[in-house]
Amino acid sequence: MWSYPRAVSAIESLGLSELNLRFACYWLSLWQGDEPPTRDRFAPSDVRELLPGVALVEIRSNLDPICRLSGTAIDVGVGRPITGANLLEFVSGEDKAIRQSRLTTIIEGSVSLSRTSYEQAGVAKVIETVQLPFYGKTEEGSHLYIAHTNWRPSDGFAVPPKPSDPLGFPDSFRLVSFN
C-alpha cells in the first residue's frame, strides 16, 4: 500500500535540486489524505514554470513506455520531440530490460532519481531527473508516471544531442520505495 509519510521520506532522502524539489513537493500536494496522487489531480497550470522539464509517460500492459507529453527542454535536450515515442528506442540491447524493470518499480510505488554529470565551459554541471508515479490505471489498463528534469537549454550541452544516437543510462540512478 502506498504511504504518504514514506513518500515524503523517500523524496527527502534523494537530496533533489531546487527545481526537482519544487516539482516533487507539488506531486506530494496531490495526495488527498491517504489517497495517492492520480493523473486527474495534476493541473499543468499549477506548475507552469516547470513545464519545460516535464514528461508524462504511459506504461502499457506490455511494459512499453510511451511518452504522452514532453516539455520543450526535454525535446531540445534529446534533439527532437519525443511525444508519442517509445522510450525504449533510446536504449539498446539488454539495457531495454533494465529500463523496463526500473519503470515497473516506479509505477508500483517508488520515486527515482537519475543524475548525469558533465562539464560546460569549465563548469561542472549535473542533469537531474526525478520520476514520480500516478496511482491507478487508465481506462486502457496502462499506468502513468510523471518526470521532471532540472536541465534547461540555457545550461548548455556536454555534447550536442544527435537524434539518431541512443541516450544511454545516467551516471547514477536511485529508486526509493514508498509502497
N, CA and C atoms as a LAMMPS dump frame, in Angstrom:
ITEM: TIMESTEP
0
ITEM: NUMBER OF ATOMS
537
ITEM: BOX BOUNDS ff ff ff
-5.0000000000000000e+02 5.0000000000000000e+02
-5.0000000000000000e+02 5.0000000000000000e+02
-5.0000000000000000e+02 5.0000000000000000e+02
ITEM: ATOMS id mol type element x y z
1 1 1 N 0.841 -1.18 0
2 1 2 C 0 0 0
3 1 3 C 0.888 1.247 0
4 2 1 N 0.569 2.19 -0.882
5 2 2 C 1.329 3.429 -0.96
6 2 3 C 1.115 4.239 0.323
7 3 1 N 2.157 4.887 0.783
8 3 2 C 2.108 5.611 2.048
9 3 3 C 2.635 7.032 1.871
10 4 1 N 1.828 8.009 2.265
11 4 2 C 2.257 9.403 2.176
12 4 3 C 3.498 9.674 3.031
13 5 1 N 3.523 9.265 4.304
14 5 2 C 4.741 9.525 5.092
15 5 3 C 5.993 8.879 4.469
16 6 1 N 5.853 7.687 3.906
17 6 2 C 7.012 7.054 3.256
18 6 3 C 7.377 7.782 1.965
19 7 1 N 6.379 8.318 1.26
20 7 2 C 6.664 9.094 0.044
21 7 3 C 7.445 10.361 0.398
22 8 1 N 7.039 11.033 1.467
23 8 2 C 7.759 12.227 1.927
24 8 3 C 9.201 11.852 2.275
25 9 1 N 9.374 10.777 3.034
26 9 2 C 10.725 10.337 3.412
27 9 3 C 11.557 9.973 2.194
28 10 1 N 10.93 9.296 1.226
29 10 2 C 11.642 8.902 0.003
30 10 3 C 12.152 10.139 -0.723
31 11 1 N 11.306 11.13 -0.876
32 11 2 C 11.695 12.356 -1.576
33 11 3 C 12.774 13.105 -0.803
34 12 1 N 12.61 13.198 0.509
35 12 2 C 13.619 13.874 1.326
36 12 3 C 14.979 13.184 1.226
37 13 1 N 14.981 11.872 1.07
38 13 2 C 16.241 11.121 1.048
39 13 3 C 17.043 11.326 -0.241
40 14 1 N 16.409 11.884 -1.265
41 14 2 C 17.068 11.996 -2.565
42 14 3 C 17.981 13.204 -2.71
43 15 1 N 17.809 14.222 -1.87
44 15 2 C 18.641 15.415 -1.993
45 15 3 C 18.459 16.108 -3.338
46 16 1 N 17.221 16.404 -3.684
47 16 2 C 16.878 16.943 -5.001
48 16 3 C 17.356 18.384 -5.202
49 17 1 N 17.603 18.722 -6.467
50 17 2 C 17.896 20.106 -6.843
51 17 3 C 16.647 20.953 -6.587
52 18 1 N 16.818 22.268 -6.61
53 18 2 C 15.705 23.17 -6.299
54 18 3 C 14.492 22.94 -7.204
55 19 1 N 14.708 22.877 -8.519
56 19 2 C 13.575 22.702 -9.431
57 19 3 C 12.878 21.361 -9.213
58 20 1 N 13.655 20.298 -9.048
59 20 2 C 13.049 18.979 -8.847
60 20 3 C 12.372 18.869 -7.49
61 21 1 N 12.898 19.528 -6.484
62 21 2 C 12.24 19.53 -5.182
63 21 3 C 10.904 20.256 -5.265
64 22 1 N 10.869 21.362 -5.979
65 22 2 C 9.586 22.068 -6.168
66 22 3 C 8.578 21.164 -6.867
67 23 1 N 9.046 20.433 -7.883
68 23 2 C 8.138 19.544 -8.605
69 23 3 C 7.67 18.4 -7.711
70 24 1 N 8.58 17.798 -6.969
71 24 2 C 8.222 16.687 -6.075
72 24 3 C 7.259 17.157 -4.981
73 25 1 N 7.468 18.364 -4.461
74 25 2 C 6.536 18.896 -3.447
75 25 3 C 5.149 19.11 -4.044
76 26 1 N 5.109 19.536 -5.303
77 26 2 C 3.807 19.66 -5.965
78 26 3 C 3.14 18.287 -6.054
79 27 1 N 3.899 17.27 -6.466
80 27 2 C 3.352 15.908 -6.554
81 27 3 C 2.833 15.459 -5.18
82 28 1 N 3.578 15.761 -4.12
83 28 2 C 3.109 15.408 -2.765
84 28 3 C 1.803 16.123 -2.434
85 29 1 N 1.631 17.335 -2.944
86 29 2 C 0.401 18.093 -2.654
87 29 3 C -0.823 17.464 -3.317
88 30 1 N -0.605 16.56 -4.258
89 30 2 C -1.719 15.901 -4.952
90 30 3 C -2.32 14.744 -4.148
91 31 1 N -1.635 14.333 -3.07
92 31 2 C -2.212 13.312 -2.189
93 31 3 C -3.421 13.927 -1.507
94 32 1 N -4.458 13.12 -1.286
95 32 2 C -5.629 13.556 -0.528
96 32 3 C -5.758 12.607 0.656
97 33 1 N -5.21 13.032 1.787
98 33 2 C -5.145 12.143 2.948
99 33 3 C -4.259 10.963 2.616
100 34 1 N -4.812 9.764 2.741
101 34 2 C -4.063 8.552 2.418
102 34 3 C -4.183 8.145 0.949
103 35 1 N -4.94 8.917 0.163
104 35 2 C -5.12 8.579 -1.248
105 35 3 C -3.975 9.141 -2.08
106 36 1 N -3.235 8.261 -2.768
107 36 2 C -2.091 8.71 -3.573
108 36 3 C -2.524 9.581 -4.752
109 37 1 N -1.565 10.312 -5.337
110 37 2 C -1.874 11.181 -6.474
111 37 3 C -2.347 10.399 -7.693
112 38 1 N -3.355 10.928 -8.338
113 38 2 C -3.85 10.356 -9.588
114 38 3 C -3.656 11.395 -10.691
115 39 1 N -3.648 10.947 -11.916
116 39 2 C -3.408 11.84 -13.055
117 39 3 C -4.423 12.973 -13.112
118 40 1 N -5.662 12.69 -12.756
119 40 2 C -6.692 13.727 -12.864
120 40 3 C -6.475 14.872 -11.881
121 41 1 N -5.648 14.688 -10.872
122 41 2 C -5.346 15.765 -9.923
123 41 3 C -4.213 16.661 -10.402
124 42 1 N -3.467 16.217 -11.381
125 42 2 C -2.344 17.004 -11.896
126 42 3 C -2.86 18.105 -12.808
127 43 1 N -2.585 19.347 -12.44
128 43 2 C -3.006 20.505 -13.238
129 43 3 C -1.75 21.233 -13.725
130 44 1 N -1.427 21.112 -14.999
131 44 2 C -0.215 21.756 -15.514
132 44 3 C -0.112 23.238 -15.162
133 45 1 N -1.236 23.929 -15.091
134 45 2 C -1.191 25.36 -14.765
135 45 3 C -0.624 25.613 -13.364
136 46 1 N -0.676 24.617 -12.493
137 46 2 C -0.125 24.763 -11.134
138 46 3 C 1.4 24.801 -11.13
139 47 1 N 2.016 24.264 -12.175
140 47 2 C 3.484 24.208 -12.243
141 47 3 C 3.972 24.758 -13.586
142 48 1 N 3.324 25.786 -14.046
143 48 2 C 3.595 26.354 -15.379
144 48 3 C 5.084 26.592 -15.614
145 49 1 N 5.773 27.168 -14.646
146 49 2 C 7.193 27.496 -14.83
147 49 3 C 8.085 26.26 -14.896
148 50 1 N 7.583 25.104 -14.484
149 50 2 C 8.357 23.864 -14.524
150 50 3 C 8.058 23.017 -15.759
151 51 1 N 7.035 23.369 -16.521
152 51 2 C 6.59 22.547 -17.654
153 51 3 C 7.66 22.252 -18.711
154 52 1 N 8.634 23.13 -18.975
155 52 2 C 9.654 22.762 -19.97
156 52 3 C 10.4 21.474 -19.627
157 53 1 N 10.469 21.131 -18.343
158 53 2 C 11.196 19.933 -17.922
159 53 3 C 10.311 18.755 -17.571
160 54 1 N 9.025 18.806 -17.933
161 54 2 C 8.074 17.758 -17.551
162 54 3 C 7.831 16.772 -18.695
163 55 1 N 7.747 15.502 -18.319
164 55 2 C 7.318 14.453 -19.257
165 55 3 C 6.271 13.595 -18.558
166 56 1 N 5.226 13.261 -19.284
167 56 2 C 4.204 12.338 -18.803
168 56 3 C 4.354 11.067 -19.623
169 57 1 N 4.508 9.935 -18.933
170 57 2 C 4.789 8.672 -19.612
171 57 3 C 3.747 7.632 -19.232
172 58 1 N 3.272 6.917 -20.247
173 58 2 C 2.322 5.813 -20.08
174 58 3 C 3.092 4.499 -20.173
175 59 1 N 2.905 3.626 -19.182
176 59 2 C 3.484 2.287 -19.227
177 59 3 C 2.352 1.342 -19.609
178 60 1 N 2.416 0.828 -20.806
179 60 2 C 1.373 -0.057 -21.308
180 60 3 C 1.493 -1.443 -20.69
181 61 1 N 0.474 -2.261 -20.893
182 61 2 C 0.459 -3.606 -20.302
183 61 3 C 1.621 -4.463 -20.786
184 62 1 N 2.163 -4.169 -21.969
185 62 2 C 3.331 -4.918 -22.463
186 62 3 C 4.642 -4.297 -21.979
187 63 1 N 4.545 -3.313 -21.077
188 63 2 C 5.654 -2.597 -20.446
189 63 3 C 6.363 -1.614 -21.372
190 64 1 N 5.778 -1.311 -22.512
191 64 2 C 6.333 -0.269 -23.371
192 64 3 C 6.053 1.093 -22.749
193 65 1 N 7.093 1.914 -22.539
194 65 2 C 6.893 3.264 -22.008
195 65 3 C 6.727 4.266 -23.153
196 66 1 N 5.536 4.832 -23.275
197 66 2 C 5.224 5.757 -24.354
198 66 3 C 5.116 7.166 -23.768
199 67 1 N 5.895 8.088 -24.307
200 67 2 C 5.849 9.469 -23.847
201 67 3 C 4.559 10.113 -24.336
202 68 1 N 3.729 10.561 -23.425
203 68 2 C 2.461 11.193 -23.778
204 68 3 C 2.602 12.708 -23.875
205 69 1 N 3.597 13.267 -23.206
206 69 2 C 3.816 14.709 -23.202
207 69 3 C 5.28 14.941 -22.859
208 70 1 N 5.934 15.792 -23.61
209 70 2 C 7.307 16.16 -23.253
210 70 3 C 7.46 17.664 -23.355
211 71 1 N 8.108 18.225 -22.341
212 71 2 C 8.342 19.662 -22.319
213 71 3 C 9.409 20.077 -23.318
214 72 1 N 9.451 21.365 -23.579
215 72 2 C 10.381 21.876 -24.583
216 72 3 C 11.838 21.639 -24.202
217 73 1 N 12.189 21.725 -22.941
218 73 2 C 13.58 21.483 -22.526
219 73 3 C 13.971 20.032 -22.801
220 74 1 N 13.057 19.122 -22.572
221 74 2 C 13.333 17.706 -22.837
222 74 3 C 13.539 17.482 -24.325
223 75 1 N 12.659 18.045 -25.133
224 75 2 C 12.786 17.876 -26.58
225 75 3 C 14.099 18.453 -27.105
226 76 1 N 14.49 19.612 -26.605
227 76 2 C 15.765 20.208 -27.019
228 76 3 C 16.924 19.337 -26.557
229 77 1 N 16.857 18.853 -25.314
230 77 2 C 17.927 18.024 -24.772
231 77 3 C 18.103 16.716 -25.519
232 78 1 N 16.998 16.133 -25.957
233 78 2 C 17.05 14.872 -26.696
234 78 3 C 17.408 15.122 -28.158
235 79 1 N 17.079 16.29 -28.647
236 79 2 C 17.395 16.62 -30.029
237 79 3 C 16.234 16.482 -30.989
238 80 1 N 15.057 16.155 -30.441
239 80 2 C 13.847 16.043 -31.256
240 80 3 C 12.652 15.9 -30.327
241 81 1 N 11.451 16.19 -30.809
242 81 2 C 10.253 15.972 -29.988
243 81 3 C 10.092 14.48 -29.676
244 82 1 N 9.743 14.164 -28.439
245 82 2 C 9.579 12.742 -28.084
246 82 3 C 8.156 12.371 -27.717
247 83 1 N 7.229 13.326 -27.772
248 83 2 C 5.826 12.975 -27.532
249 83 3 C 5.42 11.903 -28.536
250 84 1 N 4.873 10.8 -28.035
251 84 2 C 4.465 9.678 -28.873
252 84 3 C 5.533 8.618 -29.04
253 85 1 N 6.758 8.899 -28.613
254 85 2 C 7.864 7.951 -28.792
255 85 3 C 7.85 6.868 -27.72
256 86 1 N 8.281 5.681 -28.112
257 86 2 C 8.54 4.597 -27.161
258 86 3 C 9.922 4.872 -26.579
259 87 1 N 10.003 5.081 -25.279
260 87 2 C 11.27 5.454 -24.651
261 87 3 C 12.32 4.351 -24.706
262 88 1 N 11.904 3.139 -25.048
263 88 2 C 12.882 2.056 -25.193
264 88 3 C 13.726 2.233 -26.457
265 89 1 N 13.263 3.075 -27.393
266 89 2 C 14.051 3.291 -28.604
267 89 3 C 15.334 4.068 -28.319
268 90 1 N 15.443 4.642 -27.123
269 90 2 C 16.625 5.416 -26.771
270 90 3 C 17.702 4.582 -26.08
271 91 1 N 17.423 3.308 -25.86
272 91 2 C 18.42 2.403 -25.277
273 91 3 C 18.491 1.163 -26.154
274 92 1 N 19.555 0.41 -26
275 92 2 C 19.709 -0.762 -26.867
276 92 3 C 19.957 -2.019 -26.043
277 93 1 N 19.774 -3.153 -26.704
278 93 2 C 20.103 -4.459 -26.136
279 93 3 C 19.525 -4.713 -24.764
280 94 1 N 20.384 -5.224 -23.889
281 94 2 C 19.946 -5.605 -22.542
282 94 3 C 19.525 -4.404 -21.708
283 95 1 N 19.92 -3.195 -22.116
284 95 2 C 19.512 -2.001 -21.382
285 95 3 C 18.001 -1.799 -21.417
286 96 1 N 17.333 -2.327 -22.44
287 96 2 C 15.877 -2.207 -22.531
288 96 3 C 15.209 -2.924 -21.357
289 97 1 N 15.669 -4.129 -21.041
290 97 2 C 15.09 -4.883 -19.923
291 97 3 C 15.358 -4.177 -18.594
292 98 1 N 16.529 -3.587 -18.458
293 98 2 C 16.862 -2.849 -17.234
294 98 3 C 15.931 -1.653 -17.099
295 99 1 N 15.74 -0.912 -18.189
296 99 2 C 14.855 0.259 -18.146
297 99 3 C 13.429 -0.165 -17.824
298 100 1 N 12.927 -1.248 -18.444
299 100 2 C 11.567 -1.723 -18.156
300 100 3 C 11.424 -2.107 -16.688
301 101 1 N 12.426 -2.766 -16.133
302 101 2 C 12.383 -3.167 -14.73
303 101 3 C 12.33 -1.943 -13.816
304 102 1 N 13.135 -0.955 -14.109
305 102 2 C 13.143 0.272 -13.299
306 102 3 C 11.793 0.968 -13.369
307 103 1 N 11.224 1.075 -14.568
308 103 2 C 9.942 1.765 -14.716
309 103 3 C 8.811 0.999 -14.043
310 104 1 N 8.876 -0.328 -14.072
311 104 2 C 7.875 -1.136 -13.371
312 104 3 C 7.937 -0.86 -11.875
313 105 1 N 9.13 -0.749 -11.333
314 105 2 C 9.293 -0.456 -9.903
315 105 3 C 8.711 0.909 -9.566
316 106 1 N 8.903 1.878 -10.431
317 106 2 C 8.35 3.219 -10.19
318 106 3 C 6.829 3.166 -10.133
319 107 1 N 6.191 2.567 -11.122
320 107 2 C 4.72 2.584 -11.155
321 107 3 C 4.096 1.74 -10.049
322 108 1 N 4.898 0.869 -9.43
323 108 2 C 4.4 0.074 -8.301
324 108 3 C 4.494 0.84 -6.983
325 109 1 N 5.095 2.017 -6.977
326 109 2 C 5.155 2.834 -5.77
327 109 3 C 6.556 3.193 -5.337
328 110 1 N 7.342 3.748 -6.232
329 110 2 C 8.688 4.228 -5.905
330 110 3 C 8.934 5.553 -6.613
331 111 1 N 9.834 6.33 -6.038
332 111 2 C 10.339 7.513 -6.725
333 111 3 C 11.737 7.171 -7.211
334 112 1 N 12.152 7.808 -8.295
335 112 2 C 13.501 7.566 -8.783
336 112 3 C 14.193 8.895 -9.034
337 113 1 N 15.511 8.814 -8.992
338 113 2 C 16.35 9.967 -9.281
339 113 3 C 17.512 9.497 -10.126
340 114 1 N 17.735 10.174 -11.239
341 114 2 C 18.924 9.906 -12.045
342 114 3 C 19.736 11.184 -12.14
343 115 1 N 21.053 10.994 -12.189
344 115 2 C 21.957 12.143 -12.328
345 115 3 C 23.035 11.818 -13.35
346 116 1 N 23.318 12.803 -14.18
347 116 2 C 24.411 12.714 -15.144
348 116 3 C 25.233 13.985 -15.028
349 117 1 N 26.523 13.829 -14.801
350 117 2 C 27.431 14.967 -14.665
351 117 3 C 28.099 15.277 -15.99
352 118 1 N 28.351 16.549 -16.209
353 118 2 C 29.098 16.977 -17.385
354 118 3 C 29.757 18.31 -17.084
355 119 1 N 30.646 18.713 -17.962
356 119 2 C 31.328 19.989 -17.816
357 119 3 C 31.012 20.862 -19.019
358 120 1 N 30.684 22.109 -18.755
359 120 2 C 30.37 23.063 -19.812
360 120 3 C 31.193 24.318 -19.552
361 121 1 N 32.088 24.632 -20.46
362 121 2 C 32.949 25.81 -20.34
363 121 3 C 33.684 25.82 -19.004
364 122 1 N 34.18 24.654 -18.598
365 122 2 C 34.954 24.546 -17.367
366 122 3 C 34.147 24.511 -16.092
367 123 1 N 32.82 24.479 -16.211
368 123 2 C 31.942 24.465 -15.039
369 123 3 C 31.275 23.092 -14.934
370 124 1 N 31.396 22.462 -13.764
371 124 2 C 30.751 21.162 -13.528
372 124 3 C 29.244 21.362 -13.384
373 125 1 N 28.479 20.542 -14.105
374 125 2 C 27.018 20.62 -14.061
375 125 3 C 26.44 19.215 -13.889
376 126 1 N 25.193 19.171 -13.417
377 126 2 C 24.504 17.896 -13.221
378 126 3 C 23.102 18.001 -13.802
379 127 1 N 22.784 17.041 -14.659
380 127 2 C 21.407 16.9 -15.138
381 127 3 C 20.732 15.91 -14.192
382 128 1 N 19.643 16.33 -13.597
383 128 2 C 18.959 15.509 -12.602
384 128 3 C 17.503 15.339 -13.022
385 129 1 N 17.03 14.094 -12.985
386 129 2 C 15.637 13.814 -13.341
387 129 3 C 14.993 13.008 -12.229
388 130 1 N 13.807 13.456 -11.799
389 130 2 C 13.028 12.732 -10.797
390 130 3 C 11.796 12.163 -11.502
391 131 1 N 11.429 10.926 -11.133
392 131 2 C 10.254 10.26 -11.7
393 131 3 C 9.315 9.878 -10.567
394 132 1 N 8.031 10.223 -10.741
395 132 2 C 7.019 10.036 -9.701
396 132 3 C 5.782 9.388 -10.314
397 133 1 N 5.256 8.338 -9.687
398 133 2 C 4.116 7.63 -10.289
399 133 3 C 2.771 8.253 -9.948
400 134 1 N 1.824 8.021 -10.844
401 134 2 C 0.423 8.291 -10.538
402 134 3 C -0.221 6.966 -10.169
403 135 1 N -1.144 7.019 -9.236
404 135 2 C -1.807 5.824 -8.736
405 135 3 C -2.92 5.394 -9.684
406 136 1 N -3.116 4.097 -9.777
407 136 2 C -4.225 3.56 -10.563
408 136 3 C -3.842 3.334 -12.011
409 137 1 N -4.866 2.932 -12.77
410 137 2 C -4.682 2.631 -14.185
411 137 3 C -5.598 3.505 -15.034
412 138 1 N -5.198 3.681 -16.282
413 138 2 C -6.036 4.387 -17.243
414 138 3 C -7.162 3.444 -17.689
415 139 1 N -8.09 3.964 -18.465
416 139 2 C -9.17 3.125 -18.997
417 139 3 C -8.628 1.983 -19.848
418 140 1 N -7.462 2.2 -20.453
419 140 2 C -6.845 1.173 -21.303
420 140 3 C -6.018 0.175 -20.494
421 141 1 N -5.928 0.38 -19.177
422 141 2 C -5.168 -0.527 -18.321
423 141 3 C -3.7 -0.167 -18.17
424 142 1 N -3.315 1.011 -18.615
425 142 2 C -1.928 1.465 -18.512
426 142 3 C -1.705 2.187 -17.187
427 143 1 N -0.44 2.274 -16.8
428 143 2 C -0.025 3.076 -15.649
429 143 3 C 0.634 4.342 -16.167
430 144 1 N 0.664 5.381 -15.344
431 144 2 C 1.287 6.641 -15.721
432 144 3 C 2.291 7.068 -14.662
433 145 1 N 3.359 7.703 -15.124
434 145 2 C 4.248 8.401 -14.192
435 145 3 C 4.621 9.729 -14.824
436 146 1 N 5.081 10.618 -13.975
437 146 2 C 5.486 11.933 -14.435
438 146 3 C 6.937 12.15 -14.038
439 147 1 N 7.667 12.791 -14.904
440 147 2 C 9.085 13.045 -14.656
441 147 3 C 9.364 14.529 -14.812
442 148 1 N 10.405 14.978 -14.127
443 148 2 C 10.859 16.354 -14.279
444 148 3 C 12.379 16.374 -14.274
445 149 1 N 12.952 17.116 -15.214
446 149 2 C 14.393 17.308 -15.25
447 149 3 C 14.729 18.753 -14.92
448 150 1 N 15.837 18.937 -14.227
449 150 2 C 16.274 20.288 -13.876
450 150 3 C 17.021 20.961 -15.021
451 151 1 N 17.346 20.239 -16.088
452 151 2 C 18.124 20.8 -17.187
453 151 3 C 17.263 21.726 -18.033
454 152 1 N 17.857 22.843 -18.415
455 152 2 C 17.215 23.772 -19.336
456 152 3 C 18.21 24.097 -20.453
457 153 1 N 17.736 24.435 -21.649
458 153 2 C 18.643 24.728 -22.761
459 153 3 C 19.702 25.777 -22.43
460 154 1 N 19.373 26.727 -21.581
461 154 2 C 20.356 27.755 -21.205
462 154 3 C 21.534 27.18 -20.424
463 155 1 N 21.407 25.934 -19.933
464 155 2 C 22.504 25.278 -19.216
465 155 3 C 23.589 24.787 -20.16
466 156 1 N 23.293 24.724 -21.451
467 156 2 C 24.269 24.255 -22.417
468 156 3 C 24.32 22.742 -22.474
469 157 1 N 25.139 22.231 -23.384
470 157 2 C 25.274 20.799 -23.617
471 157 3 C 26.685 20.337 -23.315
472 158 1 N 26.807 19.11 -22.821
473 158 2 C 28.11 18.471 -22.752
474 158 3 C 28.525 18.123 -24.174
475 159 1 N 27.614 17.524 -24.904
476 159 2 C 27.764 17.203 -26.323
477 159 3 C 26.406 17.481 -26.945
478 160 1 N 26.334 18.241 -28.015
479 160 2 C 25.017 18.491 -28.62
480 160 3 C 24.302 17.182 -28.942
481 161 1 N 22.981 17.135 -28.726
482 161 2 C 22.24 15.893 -28.966
483 161 3 C 22.204 15.529 -30.444
484 162 1 N 22.185 14.237 -30.7
485 162 2 C 22.034 13.717 -32.06
486 162 3 C 20.834 12.783 -32.031
487 163 1 N 19.756 13.123 -32.734
488 163 2 C 18.529 12.328 -32.678
489 163 3 C 18.729 10.854 -33.005
490 164 1 N 19.764 10.51 -33.744
491 164 2 C 19.959 9.107 -34.121
492 164 3 C 20.684 8.296 -33.057
493 165 1 N 21.275 8.957 -32.06
494 165 2 C 22.055 8.239 -31.041
495 165 3 C 21.187 7.872 -29.844
496 166 1 N 21.373 6.671 -29.291
497 166 2 C 20.652 6.335 -28.055
498 166 3 C 21.162 7.205 -26.901
499 167 1 N 20.285 7.484 -25.963
500 167 2 C 20.648 8.325 -24.828
501 167 3 C 21.458 7.584 -23.782
502 168 1 N 21.283 6.286 -23.687
503 168 2 C 22.034 5.547 -22.675
504 168 3 C 21.519 5.791 -21.273
505 169 1 N 22.336 5.385 -20.306
506 169 2 C 21.949 5.47 -18.9
507 169 3 C 22.677 6.602 -18.197
508 170 1 N 22.087 7.127 -17.134
509 170 2 C 22.733 8.195 -16.371
510 170 3 C 23.935 7.658 -15.58
511 171 1 N 24.717 8.586 -15.023
512 171 2 C 25.852 8.206 -14.182
513 171 3 C 25.39 7.482 -12.92
514 172 1 N 24.277 7.952 -12.359
515 172 2 C 23.744 7.304 -11.159
516 172 3 C 22.223 7.236 -11.251
517 173 1 N 21.658 6.211 -10.636
518 173 2 C 20.216 6.008 -10.641
519 173 3 C 19.836 5.44 -9.283
520 174 1 N 18.789 5.992 -8.708
521 174 2 C 18.355 5.541 -7.374
522 174 3 C 16.844 5.418 -7.346
523 175 1 N 16.364 4.305 -6.802
524 175 2 C 14.93 4.064 -6.58
525 175 3 C 14.687 4.007 -5.076
526 176 1 N 13.621 4.664 -4.629
527 176 2 C 13.239 4.587 -3.216
528 176 3 C 11.751 4.265 -3.163
529 177 1 N 11.418 3.141 -2.565
530 177 2 C 10.034 2.699 -2.484
531 177 3 C 9.291 3.422 -1.363
532 178 1 N 8.026 3.714 -1.607
533 178 2 C 7.133 4.207 -0.556
534 178 3 C 5.909 3.313 -0.472
535 179 1 N 6.026 2.123 -1.007
536 179 2 C 4.942 1.15 -1.042
537 179 3 C 5.052 0.213 0.152
